[in-house]
Amino acid sequence: MSDSYEEFRDRVARIYDAKGNKKPMRASRSQISVDHDGYVVIRSARRGPQVPWTGILMLAVAFFGVKGAVMSRLGPDFYGAQAQRLEPASVLEQVGAWTMRPDPVSRWVAAQINSLS
């Protein structure tokens, strides 16, 4: 590393020692970046919970993909009849029947899978 960067790290370490914060700079949740003038800028990390949108989107794609694949394999009529068979049962099975109902996204996925065969 360059000497100026080492000096900078030493200054930051002294600041942390003066504040009584014994965490090293890499262990903190701060963001380090270099601005357009070449200055190193340390910003604190965002507070609060962050929503994992990518994971939620991947879960939805997988759900509709599997549902469409099953609908494609069984056929929409048989699939709909099996989903309706669960409706007069317990609350848990009613929730399952509600999620298994044929919807436009699943029908489209099933049509795409059928067009490949």
Backbone as CSV, one residue per row, in Angstrom:
resi,resn,N_x,N_y,N_z,CA_x,CA_y,CA_z,C_x,C_y,C_z
1,MET,0.834,-1.187,0.000,0.000,0.000,0.000,0.874,1.243,0.000
2,SER,0.290,2.302,-0.458,1.057,3.530,-0.510,1.186,4.135,0.892
3,ASP,2.169,5.005,1.040,2.414,5.637,2.338,1.250,6.527,2.756
4,SER,0.645,7.229,1.807,-0.456,8.120,2.164,-1.657,7.328,2.681
5,TYR,-1.882,6.139,2.113,-2.996,5.326,2.587,-2.711,4.792,3.985
6,GLU,-1.484,4.425,4.253,-1.099,3.966,5.599,-1.277,5.091,6.614
7,GLU,-0.879,6.309,6.232,-1.074,7.446,7.130,-2.558,7.676,7.394
8,PHE,-3.360,7.556,6.361,-4.799,7.721,6.521,-5.352,6.667,7.480
9,ARG,-4.963,5.418,7.321,-5.439,4.356,8.205,-5.006,4.617,9.648
10,ASP,-3.800,5.122,9.829,-3.340,5.448,11.183,-4.179,6.574,11.795
11,ARG,-4.496,7.597,11.005,-5.335,8.688,11.516,-6.718,8.194,11.887
12,VAL,-7.299,7.351,11.044,-8.629,6.810,11.337,-8.577,5.956,12.595
13,ALA,-7.526,5.163,12.754,-7.391,4.341,13.954,-7.284,5.213,15.198
14,ARG,-6.556,6.343,15.115,-6.458,7.257,16.258,-7.807,7.873,16.584
15,ILE,-8.602,8.181,15.554,-9.941,8.734,15.792,-10.802,7.715,16.506
16,TYR,-10.755,6.477,16.056,-11.537,5.428,16.715,-11.072,5.227,18.154
17,ASP,-9.769,5.278,18.391,-9.253,5.134,19.758,-9.692,6.300,20.639
18,ALA,-9.726,7.500,20.086,-10.132,8.662,20.867,-11.605,8.591,21.245
19,LYS,-12.420,8.015,20.375,-13.846,7.896,20.670,-14.149,6.713,21.577
20,GLY,-13.188,5.863,21.778,-13.421,4.700,22.626,-14.005,3.531,21.852
21,ASN,-14.126,3.677,20.562,-14.648,2.610,19.725,-13.467,1.740,19.306
22,LYS,-13.397,0.548,19.814,-12.245,-0.309,19.578,-12.405,-1.190,18.345
23,LYS,-13.488,-1.017,17.577,-13.674,-1.823,16.379,-12.691,-1.376,15.307
24,PRO,-12.100,-2.305,14.606,-11.272,-1.901,13.474,-12.147,-1.371,12.337
25,MET,-11.545,-0.653,11.442,-12.320,0.023,10.418,-13.055,-0.972,9.517
26,ARG,-12.478,-2.103,9.222,-13.128,-3.067,8.344,-14.294,-3.762,9.028
27,ALA,-14.298,-3.865,10.323,-15.371,-4.546,11.031,-16.591,-3.659,11.204
28,SER,-16.419,-2.352,11.046,-17.570,-1.472,11.180,-18.430,-1.573,9.926
29,ARG,-19.642,-1.083,10.022,-20.567,-1.170,8.892,-20.548,0.112,8.087
30,SER,-19.394,0.686,7.890,-19.297,1.924,7.142,-18.940,1.630,5.690
31,GLN,-19.269,2.596,4.832,-18.958,2.483,3.421,-17.815,3.424,3.106
32,ILE,-16.811,2.906,2.457,-15.641,3.696,2.115,-15.633,3.869,0.605
33,SER,-15.519,5.104,0.141,-15.469,5.362,-1.288,-14.521,6.523,-1.557
34,VAL,-14.141,6.659,-2.815,-13.279,7.755,-3.236,-14.103,8.656,-4.150
35,ASP,-14.185,9.945,-3.807,-14.994,10.843,-4.625,-14.206,11.312,-5.843
36,HIS,-14.815,12.163,-6.652,-14.210,12.578,-7.923,-12.935,13.408,-7.738
37,ASP,-12.725,13.988,-6.565,-11.507,14.754,-6.301,-10.375,13.889,-5.766
38,GLY,-10.645,12.634,-5.495,-9.626,11.740,-4.977,-9.630,11.623,-3.465
39,TYR,-10.597,12.241,-2.797,-10.677,12.154,-1.347,-11.389,10.872,-0.933
40,VAL,-10.904,10.266,0.133,-11.545,9.084,0.670,-12.661,9.527,1.599
41,VAL,-13.872,9.042,1.339,-15.048,9.442,2.098,-15.574,8.223,2.836
42,ILE,-15.792,8.376,4.146,-16.348,7.300,4.964,-17.760,7.701,5.349
43,ARG,-18.724,6.887,4.959,-20.124,7.149,5.289,-20.631,6.014,6.158
44,SER,-21.533,6.341,7.055,-22.117,5.298,7.883,-23.107,4.497,7.048
45,ALA,-23.280,3.260,7.421,-24.195,2.392,6.690,-25.631,2.793,6.972
46,ARG,-26.534,2.384,6.064,-27.947,2.692,6.260,-28.476,1.952,7.471
47,ARG,-29.347,2.603,8.156,-29.969,1.996,9.326,-31.271,1.327,8.931
48,GLY,-31.719,0.393,9.750,-33.017,-0.227,9.545,-32.925,-1.503,8.727
49,PRO,-33.992,-2.248,8.731,-33.990,-3.515,7.995,-34.052,-3.263,6.486
50,GLN,-33.366,-4.106,5.763,-33.382,-4.014,4.318,-34.148,-5.206,3.774
51,VAL,-34.984,-4.981,2.792,-35.816,-6.030,2.215,-35.016,-6.719,1.105
52,PRO,-34.900,-8.033,1.152,-34.168,-8.746,0.107,-35.034,-8.944,-1.139
53,TRP,-35.151,-7.900,-1.955,-36.045,-7.946,-3.105,-35.647,-9.023,-4.103
54,THR,-34.366,-9.260,-4.283,-33.930,-10.276,-5.233,-34.390,-11.656,-4.795
55,GLY,-34.258,-11.960,-3.520,-34.703,-13.260,-3.017,-36.205,-13.439,-3.124
56,ILE,-36.953,-12.382,-2.852,-38.414,-12.462,-2.961,-38.815,-12.676,-4.413
57,LEU,-38.159,-11.976,-5.343,-38.456,-12.144,-6.758,-38.108,-13.556,-7.227
58,MET,-36.977,-14.075,-6.795,-36.596,-15.435,-7.186,-37.561,-16.469,-6.615
59,LEU,-38.041,-16.242,-5.417,-39.024,-17.148,-4.813,-40.333,-17.130,-5.604
60,ALA,-40.783,-15.956,-6.029,-42.018,-15.852,-6.821,-41.854,-16.518,-8.177
61,VAL,-40.706,-16.318,-8.822,-40.458,-16.951,-10.122,-40.439,-18.470,-9.979
62,ALA,-39.789,-18.966,-8.931,-39.753,-20.415,-8.702,-41.145,-20.959,-8.409
63,PHE,-41.932,-20.240,-7.617,-43.283,-20.683,-7.284,-44.137,-20.818,-8.535
64,PHE,-44.168,-19.751,-9.352,-44.991,-19.799,-10.558,-44.419,-20.763,-11.591
65,GLY,-43.103,-20.937,-11.618,-42.504,-21.896,-12.540,-42.882,-23.323,-12.207
66,VAL,-42.795,-23.694,-10.934,-43.173,-25.051,-10.518,-44.670,-25.260,-10.706
67,LYS,-45.448,-24.267,-10.350,-46.899,-24.369,-10.504,-47.271,-24.528,-11.984
68,GLY,-46.630,-23.780,-12.856,-46.875,-23.900,-14.294,-46.411,-25.235,-14.838
69,ALA,-45.294,-25.758,-14.328,-44.805,-27.063,-14.782,-45.770,-28.175,-14.386
70,VAL,-46.296,-28.121,-13.179,-47.270,-29.128,-12.734,-48.550,-29.001,-13.546
71,MET,-48.973,-27.772,-13.795,-50.181,-27.558,-14.584,-49.982,-28.059,-16.016
72,SER,-48.791,-27.881,-16.548,-48.493,-28.358,-17.889,-48.494,-29.882,-17.941
73,ARG,-47.965,-30.499,-16.929,-47.887,-31.962,-16.895,-49.257,-32.601,-16.688
74,LEU,-50.061,-32.077,-15.776,-51.347,-32.678,-15.446,-52.476,-32.214,-16.358
75,GLY,-52.320,-31.069,-16.969,-53.402,-30.495,-17.766,-54.206,-29.540,-16.912
76,PRO,-54.717,-28.464,-17.504,-55.408,-27.444,-16.705,-56.718,-27.932,-16.091
77,ASP,-57.433,-28.819,-16.784,-58.718,-29.298,-16.251,-58.510,-30.179,-15.017
78,PHE,-57.604,-31.147,-15.124,-57.335,-32.042,-13.997,-56.739,-31.264,-12.826
79,TYR,-55.844,-30.339,-13.135,-55.215,-29.521,-12.094,-56.262,-28.693,-11.351
80,GLY,-57.177,-28.048,-12.086,-58.228,-27.250,-11.454,-59.162,-28.102,-10.614
81,ALA,-59.460,-29.322,-11.081,-60.334,-30.219,-10.308,-59.663,-30.632,-8.998
82,GLN,-58.373,-30.891,-9.030,-57.658,-31.277,-7.811,-57.596,-30.107,-6.826
83,ALA,-57.443,-28.910,-7.337,-57.419,-27.735,-6.460,-58.786,-27.503,-5.831
84,GLN,-59.873,-27.720,-6.578,-61.217,-27.540,-6.032,-61.564,-28.616,-5.011
85,ARG,-60.947,-29.785,-5.146,-61.209,-30.880,-4.211,-60.763,-30.519,-2.801
86,LEU,-59.785,-29.654,-2.652,-59.262,-29.286,-1.334,-60.071,-28.183,-0.643
87,GLU,-60.944,-27.492,-1.341,-61.637,-26.335,-0.767,-62.530,-26.639,0.436
88,PRO,-63.325,-27.728,0.480,-64.199,-27.923,1.650,-63.492,-28.565,2.847
89,ALA,-62.193,-28.621,2.868,-61.449,-29.287,3.938,-61.076,-28.291,5.038
90,SER,-60.035,-28.598,5.783,-59.600,-27.748,6.903,-59.059,-26.411,6.397
91,VAL,-58.771,-25.524,7.333,-58.304,-24.177,6.982,-56.962,-24.248,6.250
92,LEU,-56.084,-25.113,6.700,-54.780,-25.237,6.057,-54.923,-25.723,4.618
93,GLU,-55.797,-26.679,4.397,-56.007,-27.166,3.041,-56.732,-26.128,2.184
94,GLN,-57.559,-25.294,2.792,-58.199,-24.209,2.042,-57.165,-23.193,1.573
95,VAL,-56.194,-22.917,2.427,-55.109,-22.009,2.028,-54.317,-22.639,0.877
96,GLY,-54.047,-23.936,0.975,-53.356,-24.635,-0.108,-54.147,-24.612,-1.399
97,ALA,-55.458,-24.786,-1.306,-56.309,-24.744,-2.498,-56.311,-23.344,-3.105
98,TRP,-56.299,-22.318,-2.256,-56.272,-20.945,-2.767,-54.970,-20.672,-3.534
99,THR,-53.834,-21.161,-3.004,-52.557,-20.937,-3.691,-52.424,-21.804,-4.936
100,MET,-53.124,-22.940,-4.974,-53.030,-23.833,-6.130,-53.976,-23.441,-7.257
101,ARG,-54.889,-22.509,-7.048,-55.831,-22.147,-8.106,-55.090,-21.739,-9.362
102,PRO,-55.607,-22.151,-10.520,-54.973,-21.701,-11.771,-55.101,-20.186,-11.923
103,ASP,-53.990,-19.542,-12.190,-53.979,-18.095,-12.378,-53.364,-17.791,-13.743
104,PRO,-53.493,-16.562,-14.226,-52.977,-16.246,-15.571,-51.470,-16.469,-15.733
105,VAL,-50.693,-16.188,-14.703,-49.241,-16.365,-14.816,-48.907,-17.848,-14.953
106,SER,-49.521,-18.689,-14.137,-49.258,-20.125,-14.206,-49.750,-20.717,-15.524
107,ARG,-50.880,-20.230,-16.002,-51.383,-20.713,-17.298,-50.423,-20.327,-18.424
108,TRP,-49.871,-19.123,-18.356,-48.924,-18.693,-19.372,-47.655,-19.537,-19.322
109,VAL,-47.154,-19.811,-18.110,-45.962,-20.654,-17.966,-46.245,-22.048,-18.508
110,ALA,-47.430,-22.603,-18.206,-47.797,-23.936,-18.712,-47.875,-23.923,-20.236
111,ALA,-48.415,-22.857,-20.817,-48.501,-22.775,-22.278,-47.112,-22.699,-22.897
112,GLN,-46.191,-21.971,-22.251,-44.832,-21.892,-22.762,-44.124,-23.230,-22.689
113,ILE,-44.351,-23.972,-21.603,-43.732,-25.295,-21.465,-44.334,-26.264,-22.491
114,ASN,-45.638,-26.186,-22.708,-46.274,-27.051,-23.713,-45.801,-26.727,-25.123
115,SER,-45.502,-25.470,-25.393,-45.023,-25.110,-26.735,-43.621,-25.647,-26.992
116,LEU,-42.849,-25.896,-25.948,-41.500,-26.446,-26.111,-41.525,-27.937,-26.443
117,SER,-42.573,-28.618,-26.021,-42.640,-30.076,-26.231,-43.120,-30.429,-27.606
